[in-house]
């Protein structure tokens, strides 16, 4: 059944899979291999959502115990926008394990997608293997010789296969004219499009020149137009040129509206060949190759669309795109998914790419990004309600009250800051970013954030890295505008970011009438750190406990008690410093490494991990 894939599985086995996947206790306690196999055949919306939640951090489930898996799944359910499922997962009882005391109020979903299926590369330990369904049965994916194969994991039998399509096109292509195999090559030093006999290499001619380039060609691809073998080529002046190989005549030229062609892909629309072009300024255009006329144009959000790959989803042509952020000019950490008819961006995959391949089986498309991650794209209705956020690591967070509501301000390596309503989890206002025309793209990202109210007016102070050292920038949160140095309020200075540093040497707290110092002592040789609580009035050490290399630290008040929040890798510990010795009262596990933490005045925890943000509150 090569090239044929059916959803299948409407019988008892698939109904049982849906029933198990919608049982939170099964997700938390069952063997991860068993759960992963069932995720491939989920059919009902609730089961498909649960499957997506499980796959989001499947790489962590294999080695995790049930308690850690419960926490990770609760966060991932919130990342997909289902707080009710998050609560149900957190409520699962585990023998000899304390009940969860913290609720995931909400989380952003920048780094999750229902189409994610797993990783192919062995660098990630080979687990989870990408699993998809053929005739209602779970199968694994292998790639070999530009072919995707779906294999029965039990027998090793190949059940389906499909050819891979990429953006790769080079200096040569092949075609058959009147039964004679030909090569069209622009590999010579003069870049002219030569026609050669594919068997003997005999030169048969040169395609006629056109436009400014005079036929100097950079890349070429064969295509059939109206039954005739043709070639489409990009010349050195960023124009697409189309020739009929039977007549060796020029059919036409395609020039983007801004004369700024960056990428292109040939697709079939309603049985006719078309080409989709991407431009430097982010415009996507569609051209009918039979007439060489533009039939569609849409301005995208991204810039410099340097990569475009065709994909068939639900029997309709689509393209995947990669480019740069329009605000700050950095390469995107997402991949755009565009439908060709109607021409519009319909989705984003949360992965930055420099290489993509696609394969089509039935109504589904499989995308392979950077030879690693596998994504299944189908016309089925999407599941979950993800809130997008940053496109790179969340490196800093601060809290403030804005217009009477508590908000968090996050800074990221994507060079932007975002404001979040802590109650709803929704973004407030537009992203804050430095104008790339003014900064010349010198900033590497936001490394620290502090929010402050001066004379009743809210401001945020951000620390940026420019490769030479920290640079301070100030934003007015009432207008979302950046202030120049001479317009800063007098109370704002670089001293306002003294508490931004990732690992403060010492933080002083007032605990039960005592002055307590919290000290972090890193040990680079052992890659470990120690946190100590010392009574400054008596000099007595309250506690000294080693843990892994620390990645984030914050202090605050939770339930009327002063706490220290310490992150190391994917784990976060909450220390109650009111006792002697100080104790760890809560420990959390997150889907990815934690890079920033904060405690709000109301006692919520704000955790930044990867590109996402989660807010937790005591039950």
N, C-alpha and C positions, 0 to 999 in steps of 0.2 A: 504493500500500500504506500509506495514511495510518493511523497508529496501530498498525502491525504491524512488529515487529522480531524477527528470528530470529537465533540465534547462527550457524547455517549454517557453511559453510567446512570440511567434513570431508574435503575432497579434498587433492590434491597441494599446492596453494598454501598452505593452512593448515599442513600438515605441514612445509613448507619454512620458513614463518615461525617455527614452534616450534623448529625446528632452529637457525635463525640466532640467535634470541633467547637460546637456552641456550648459545651460544658466546661466552665472555667477550671474546675478541679482536674479535668483531663489534661488541659493545657499545662497546668502547673506541675502535675505529678507524673504524667505518663512518660515513657521512654522517648527522647527527642527524635530518634530515627522513625519511630512509629508515627509520631505526630507529623513530621515532615512529609512522609509518604502520603498521608491523608490530605495535606494542604493542596496537593495537586488536583484532587478530584472534588473539591468543594464546589457546590452548585448554588445553594440558597444564599441570598445576600448576607445574612448574619454569619453563615459559615465561611463565606469568602472574606468577610471582614476579619473574622478570627484567624483565618489562615494568613492574611496579610500581616496582622499583628504578630503572629508567631514568627513569620519569615523575617520580619524587620531586624531582629537581633538574634537570628538563629545561630550565628557564629558563637554567641555567648551561651546558648542553652546547653550545648553539648557537655561542657565542663562544669556547669552550674548545678548547685543542689536546688531542691524545691523552693527553699526560702528565697534564694537569690533570683530564681526564675520568676517567682511570684512578683517580686519588686520590679524586675525588668519588664515583664508583661504588662503590669499596671501602668508603667510609664509609656510603653509603646501604644497601648490602647488609647491613652490620652493624646499621644502624638497623632493618632488617626481621628481625633475629635470625638471619641466615644467615652465620655466620662462615666456613664452607667456601667459599661463593660469594665472599665478600669476599677471601679468600686467593687464589682462582683469578683474580679480576680483577687484584689487585695483582701477580700473577706474570706478567702479559702483557708480553712484550718489545716495546719500541718502538725503532726504529732511532735511533741517536745520542742516546738518552736513558738515563741511568743506571737501573739496576734499583732498585726500591723497597726501602729499607733498614728501613722501619718497618712493623709489622703493626698493623692495627686489631683490638685484642683484643675490644672490644665497644662498642656505642653504644646510647643510649636511643632510643626511637622515638616521642617525643611529637608530632612534627611531620610524620610521614609516614602515609599511608593508601593501601591498594591501590586504592581507588575514585577517587583523584584523576585527573582527565583533562586539566586545563590551565586556562588563563585566557582569558576573553572580552575583557577590557578592553585598550585600546590603550596604557594607561599602562605595561604590562609589555612593550612592544615587539611585541605581537601574536604572540609565540612562547613556548611551543609552542601551536599551535592545539589546542583540544580535539578528539580523534579517537576515534570509537567505531565499532562494526561494524554493518553492515546486510547481511544475506545473505552474511556472510563477507568483505565489502569494507569498507575503511576509509572513513569519512565524516567531514565536519566539521560543527560545530554552529553555528547562528545563532538569535538570538532576535528576534522582531518581533511587535508587536501581541498580546502575551500568548500567543504560540505559539512552540514550539521546532520547528525544522526541521533535518533531517539532509540534507546536501548532498553530492553526488558532487564531490570536489575537482577532478577532471579536466574534467567537463562542466558543472558548476554546476547540474545537475539535482537537483530535490528528490526524495529517495527515501522520506522518511517525515516525519510531523509529528505533534505532540500539543499539546494545550492545557496552559497553565501553571496551577498551583494555588498560591495564596499564603495568607498569614494575614490578608490585607487584608479587612476587612469594615467597613462604615461605617454611616452613618445611614439608609441606604436599600437595599432589595432589591426584586426583581421576582418575580412568580409569575403563573400563569394559572389562573383559577377559572372553570369552566363555559365555557371558550373565550374568556374576557375577560381581557386582560392588565391586571394590577394592579401598583401600587407600594405598598410598605409603608415609611413614612418616619417617623423620629423626629427630623427636623431642626428642628422648631419649638422656640421658647424654652421651652415647657413639657415637651419631651421625650416627648410622648405618641405612641404608635404609631398613626399615621393610615393608613387605607386609601384610596388614590386611584386613579382611572381612569388607566391609563398613557398613554392617548392624549389625553384632554382635561384631566387634572389635577383633575377633579371630586372633591370629598371625598365618600367613600362611607360613612365611619364611623370609629370609634376602637375598637381592641381593648380588651376589658375589663381593669380593673386587677387587681393581685394583690399579695399580701404587703405588706411595708413600703413599697415604692416607689410603689405606686399606679400602676404602669405607666410610670414614668419610665425611659426606655430609653436606653442608651448606644450599642449597636450591634445590628445585626439581620442575619439570614441566612435565605434560603429553603431548605426541605427538603421532600421528599415522604415521608409516613409512611403506610404501608398504602394507598397509592394516592391519598391526599388531599394537596392542597397545604397546607403549613404554614409557619410561621416560628418560628425560635428566636432569642431575643434575650437580651442581657445587660443587666440593669437596673443602676441606679446603686448598689444595695446588694450588688452582686457575686453576684446570683442569676441562673440561666438560666431563662427563661420560655418555654414552648412553647404556640402557639395553632394551631388548625385554621382555615384561612382560609375553608373552605367554610361552616362553621357559626359562625365568629367566636367560638368558645368556647375558654376556657383548657383545655389538656390537662393541664398540670402544671408544677411548679417543681422545679428541680434546685439543691440547695445543697450545696457541698463540705463534707466532714467538719469541716474547720477554719474554715468560713465565710470562706475566704481565696482565692477564685477569682482567678487571675492570667491564665489563657489557656484557650482551648478550640478544638476542631476537630471538624467533622462527618466521620464515616467510615462506610463500609458494611461490615458484618460479617455474613457468611452471608446476604446479600440484605436485611438489615434495617438501617435507619439508626441509628447510635449517635453519641454525642458523647463525646470524650475531654477531660477537664479537667485543668489543671495549677494547682497552688496555690502560695501564697507560701512555705509550708514544705516544698515539694518533693514533695507527694503527687500521684500521677497516678491518676485514676479514670475508669472507663468506665461509660456510662449507656445503657440501651436507651430510645430515644426513643418507642417505641410504648407503653411502660409507665411511662416516667420513673423507672425503678428503677435503682439502682446495681448493676452486674453484675461489677465488678472494681475493685480498689484495690491500689496498690503504692507504698510509700515510696521515693522516689528519693534519690540522693546530693546532688543540687543543690538550690538554693533559688531562690525568686522566679522561677518559670517564666513569664516574660513573653511568650514566643513559642512558638506551636505550629502546625505545618503538617502537613496530611495527606499521606501518601505511600503508593503501592501498590507493594510489592516482592514479586515472585513470586506475584502475584495475591492477596496478603493485605494487610490494612490495617496501616499503621504511621504513626507521627508523628515529626516532628523537633522538638526542643525546644531552647530557649536560656534560660539563667538566670544565677544568681550562685553563686560558690563558697560552700559551706556553712561553711567555716572562717573566711574573712576577708571575705566579703561583696562581693568585687569581681566585675564581670562576667566570665563564663567565656570562655576562649579556645577552647572546644570546643562542638560541637553534638551533643546526644544523639539517638540513633536508638532508638525504642521499637517493639516489636511490640505489637499490640493484643490478640491472642489466640495464645499466652498473653501476658498483660500483663507485660512486662519490658524493661529497657533491654538492647539487644543490641550496641550499638556506640557509638563517638564519632567524629565527624569533627574533625580537628585545626584548627578554625577557629572564632573567635568571630563571631557574626552579630547583625545588627539587622534583616536582611531575608533571606528565603528563598523560593524558588519551586521547585516540583517538576513533573515531567512523566513520564508513564508510557508506555512502549512495550514491548509484550509482557510479559515477566516482570521487566523492568528499570525502575528508577526513576532519573531524572536530577535531581540537586539543584543549584540555582544559588544560591550564597551571596554576599550583598552585591553582586549584579550582576557578579561577577567570576569566582570559581573554579567549576569544573564537577566534579561527583562522580557516578560511576556506582555505584548500589547494586543488587546482584543477590542472588538466593538461593544463588548458587554458594558453595562452601566458601571461607572466607577463606584468603589465602596469607600466609606469614611468621609470625613470632612476636615481635611488637613488645613492648618493655618501656616502659610509660608512665612519665612523670616529671613535670617541671614543666609548668605551663600558661602560663608567660610566660618572658621572657628569663632565662637563667642568667647572673647578674651576678657571681658570686664562687664560688671553690672553695678548699678547704683539705684537707689530708690528715692522717691520724692512724692509729695502730694501736688497734683496738677489739676486745677479747676475743681478742687474738692474731692478728687478721687486719687487713691494711691496708684502710682505707676512705677514701672521699672524702666531704666534706660540702659540699653545694652550696647557695647562696642565690640566690633568684630574685625577680624583680619581682612574682611572684604572692604575695609575702609569706610564703612558706614556705621551710624548709630541708629537704633530704633527705640521708640517709646511704646511700652505695652501697658494696657489696662490690667492691673493685677487681679481685678475681680472677674473680668470676662475672658482674659487671654487674647483680646483682639488688639491689633496695632492701633496706635493713636497718632494721627498726623502722618506726614510723609517721612521717609528715611532722611537722616541728616548725613551729608557727605561734603567733602571738600571739592571745590570746582577743579576738575583735572586741567582745565586751561590755565588756571592760576597757579596750581601746584606742580605742573609738569609731571604728574604721576610719580612724584618723589616719595609719597608716603607708602609704607608697607602695611599699614593697618592701625587700628585703634588698639592700644595696649592698656589703657586705664581710663576710667570714667568716675567722676564725682559730681553729684547733683547738689545744688544749694539754692536757698531762697535768700535773696538780698533785697531788703526794703520791700518785702512782699512780692518780689518778682522772681520767677524760677529761671535758673540757669543750669547748664551742664558744662563742666570743664572736662575736656578730653585730652589724653596724652597719646600722641601719635609717634610712631617710629619712622624716621626718614633714612635709615641706614647709617646715620652718623651719631644719633642720640635722640632723646625725647624732645618733642615739640608740643607746646601747649596751644590748644585752640578752645574758644569759648562760644557757646551757642545760647541764644535766647529761646527758651522753651515756649514762650508765649507766641512768638512769631515764627519759630523754627528757622531763624536766620542766624548766620554766623556773624559774630562781632569782630571788628578789627581791634587791634591792641589799644588804640587810643580811645576806643569807645567802651572798654571794659569798665564795669563799676569798680570803684576804688577798693572795695573789699575783696575783689577777685585778683589773685596773683598766683604765681606758680606754687606757692606754699599750700594752696588748696588741694593739690594732688599728692601731698606727702603721704597720705594714707592709701594711695593707689598701689604701692609696690606689692608685688606678688607675694613675697615672703617677708613680712615685717620682722625685724630683729626682736622687737618687744612691744607688746600692747598692754596698756594698763587698764584695769577694770576695777570698779567698786563693787565688792561682793560682801553682803551682810555687814556693812560698816568697815570692812577691811579694804586695803588697797592691794590688789593682786596683779602680778605681772605674768602675762602669758608669753613664753619665749619659745621660738622655733630654732632648733639647733641642727642644721643639715650636716651630713657626713658624706661628702662626695665619693670617698673611696668605697664605702659600703653601699652607696646609693640608698641610704636610709636617713631618716630624720627623727628627731625626738621632740615632743611637745612637753613643756614643763610649766607648772603653775606654782608661783612663789609668792608668799605673803611678804610684802615689802615692809610691813611694820615689825615683823619678828625675824624675817630672813629665812623662815622655814620653807623648805621645798614641799609643796602640797602633792605633787605627782610628777613622774617622769617616765613616759612610756614610748618605746620605739615603734615606728610604723614605716611604711614604704615612703619613697620620695614624694614630698608634698607638692601638690599642684595648685592649691587654692586655700585661702584662709579668710575667715570673717568672725566677728563677734557680734553679739546682740542679746536681746532678752526674749525668752520664750516662756510663756506661762508664769511670768513674774520672776524667772530665774535667769541669771546671766550665763550664757553659753558661749562656747567657741566651736566653730564649724570648720573642720579640717578635711580636705580632699586629697586623696592619693590614688592615682589611676582612676578606675571606675568606681571606687568606694568613697563614701563620705561618712565621717564620724561626727556625732554631736556630743560634746563634752559639757557636763554640768560642773562648773568650777566652784559651786557654793559649798561643796563638802570637803572633807579632808580624809582621804585623798580625793581629788577630782576623779569623776568616773565617766565612762562612755555610756550614755543612756540610750542612744539609738545609732544604728549603722544602716546605711543604704547602699544599694548597688544600682548603677545606672548602665544604660546600653552602651555608652562610650566613655572615653576618658573625660573627667571633669576638669575644666579649666578656670572656672570662676564660681564663687558662691557669695551669697549675701543673706542677711537677716533683715526682714522688714520691721518697721516699728510695731506692727500688729503681731509679730512672731511667726510670719511665714518664712519658709526657706525658698530662695531663688537659686536654682542650680543651672549653670551653663555647661553643656556637654556636647562636644562637636559643634555643629551649626545650630543646635536646638537649645531650648530653654524650657525648664519645668518649674512649676511653683507648687510647693507642698505646704499643707497646714495640719496642725494637730487635730485629731478626731475628738 
